[in-house]
């Protein structure tokens, strides 16, 4: 308790808020992570503007960063791609939403052919629809136990 109060005072946080945060996240982080890691997470999330609603995702990312709170704070926003049921679902939705391949139009303009367009073309021409190569996505992304998708750390 004293450690939490001292931390809150040192960083200008409300001690009750820090206590509530620590009591919620200490069991999640496990016995091998000291209290200071939870407290430092609270500080870094505040400094980096990580919204309270993203705490679970941040804690998942923190584990991927080998509990380096500073690294997690620096990279969280760019690495987090949301929460998904599976990596395959994330791959399919992302592929649907973004360009699949660029084609040159007759007038010299670029035209993007989406994965949705390719699937429609295949259906209309009785062709087998292309499948998502989940293995390729697994090389670039990680899906945490809570369903958060992150860029793989290199």
C-alpha positions as MATLAB code, in Angstrom:
seq = 'XXXXXXXXXXXXXXXXXXXXXXXXXXXXXXXXXXXXXXXXXXXXXXXXXXXXXXXXXXXXXXXXXXXXXXXXXXXXXXXXXXXXXXXXXXXXXXXXXXXXXXXXXXXXXXXXXXXXXXXXXXXXXXXXXXXXXXXXXXXXXXXXXXXXXXXXXX';
ca = [
       0.000    0.000    0.000;
       2.770    2.417    0.932;
       4.579    1.699   -2.341;
       1.438    2.564   -4.310;
       0.871    5.781   -2.371;
       4.514    6.817   -2.830;
       4.325    6.060   -6.578;
       1.104    8.058   -6.951;
       2.559   11.016   -5.056;
       5.830   10.939   -7.030;
       4.011   11.031  -10.377;
       1.015   13.195   -9.506;
      -1.603   10.452   -9.744;
      -4.587    9.852   -7.500;
      -3.591    7.055   -5.084;
      -7.060    5.469   -5.171;
      -6.962    5.280   -8.980;
      -3.519    3.673   -8.905;
      -4.643    1.236   -6.187;
      -7.669    0.217   -8.247;
      -5.506   -0.262  -11.351;
      -2.927   -2.316   -9.433;
      -5.524   -4.534   -7.793;
      -7.116   -5.263  -11.171;
      -3.935   -5.951  -13.133;
      -1.573   -7.586  -10.624;
      -3.393  -10.958  -10.855;
      -3.350  -10.739  -14.656;
       0.373  -10.093  -14.823;
       1.092  -13.013  -12.513;
       3.325  -13.574   -9.574;
       6.529  -13.351  -11.600;
       5.900   -9.653  -12.355;
       6.579   -7.258   -9.494;
       4.225   -4.497   -8.447;
       6.534   -1.883   -9.932;
       5.856   -3.265  -13.459;
       2.125   -2.665  -12.984;
       2.757    0.802  -11.576;
       5.129    1.686  -14.395;
       2.482    0.501  -16.870;
       0.053    2.953  -15.315;
       2.582    5.776  -15.723;
       3.583    4.900  -19.297;
      -0.025    4.506  -20.440;
      -0.737    7.975  -19.059;
       2.358    9.505  -20.679;
       1.684    7.878  -24.051;
      -2.033    8.665  -24.078;
      -3.159    5.035  -24.095;
      -6.895    5.118  -23.435;
      -8.237    3.232  -20.429;
     -10.338    1.074  -22.773;
      -7.077   -0.219  -24.296;
      -5.583   -1.395  -20.991;
      -6.132   -5.083  -21.738;
      -4.488   -4.689  -25.154;
      -1.589   -2.746  -23.634;
      -1.025   -5.458  -21.015;
      -1.063   -8.115  -23.753;
       1.474   -6.078  -25.728;
       3.602   -5.566  -22.639;
       4.043   -9.341  -22.406;
       5.150   -9.408  -26.064;
       7.721   -6.709  -25.205;
       9.215   -8.938  -22.492;
       7.691   -6.635  -19.877;
       9.684   -3.610  -21.088;
       7.139   -0.894  -20.250;
       9.009    1.869  -22.071;
       9.220   -0.157  -25.290;
       5.548   -1.084  -25.032;
       4.637    2.573  -24.574;
       6.693    3.671  -27.588;
       5.332    1.019  -29.942;
       1.801    0.243  -28.770;
      -0.135    2.667  -30.963;
       1.594    1.616  -34.188;
       1.641   -2.106  -33.391;
      -1.975   -2.606  -32.246;
      -4.470   -3.563  -34.960;
      -7.545   -4.156  -32.816;
      -9.244   -7.176  -31.344;
     -10.305  -10.077  -33.561;
     -11.751  -13.574  -33.234;
      -8.802  -15.038  -35.130;
      -5.832  -14.019  -37.217;
      -7.620  -15.454  -40.245;
     -10.595  -13.148  -39.614;
      -8.252  -10.161  -39.301;
      -6.472  -11.164  -42.526;
      -9.739  -11.596  -44.417;
     -11.192   -8.268  -43.246;
      -7.961   -6.387  -43.901;
      -7.630   -7.939  -47.338;
     -11.244   -7.042  -48.100;
     -10.692   -3.449  -46.977;
      -7.385   -2.774  -48.724;
      -6.102   -3.053  -52.259;
      -5.190   -6.485  -53.491;
      -3.139   -5.525  -56.534;
      -2.570   -2.454  -58.631;
      -3.461   -2.556  -62.320;
      -2.535   -0.034  -64.975;
      -5.586    1.365  -66.734;
      -5.560    2.240  -70.431;
      -5.423    5.958  -69.663;
      -2.293    5.534  -67.549;
      -4.170    5.725  -64.243;
      -3.718    3.184  -61.482;
      -6.658    0.996  -60.590;
      -6.738   -1.061  -57.421;
      -8.292   -4.492  -57.634;
      -9.570   -5.506  -54.219;
      -9.750   -8.999  -52.815;
     -13.536   -8.584  -52.863;
     -13.328   -7.915  -56.622;
     -11.215  -11.024  -57.155;
     -13.692  -13.183  -55.212;
     -16.619  -11.725  -57.173;
     -14.809  -12.391  -60.476;
     -14.143  -15.976  -59.398;
     -17.785  -16.576  -58.405;
     -19.118  -15.090  -61.651;
     -16.763  -17.232  -63.734;
     -17.120  -20.482  -61.767;
     -13.516  -20.276  -60.566;
     -12.250  -21.333  -57.181;
     -11.929  -18.316  -54.879;
      -8.424  -17.578  -53.625;
      -7.750  -18.435  -49.993;
      -6.081  -16.291  -47.379;
      -2.546  -17.504  -46.650;
      -2.764  -17.373  -42.850;
       0.824  -18.627  -42.503;
       2.061  -15.486  -44.261;
       0.033  -13.328  -41.871;
       1.407  -15.244  -38.875;
       4.921  -14.205  -39.908;
       3.970  -10.534  -39.609;
       1.341  -10.472  -36.837;
       0.736  -11.974  -33.405;
      -2.681  -12.785  -31.940;
      -2.738  -12.623  -28.129;
      -4.816  -14.800  -25.814;
      -7.375  -11.976  -25.607;
      -7.646  -11.652  -29.394;
      -5.554   -8.514  -29.866;
      -3.545   -8.384  -33.092;
      -0.078   -6.781  -33.022;
       2.775   -6.409  -35.473;
       5.458   -8.940  -34.614;
       8.399   -7.374  -32.832;
      11.675   -7.776  -34.685;
];
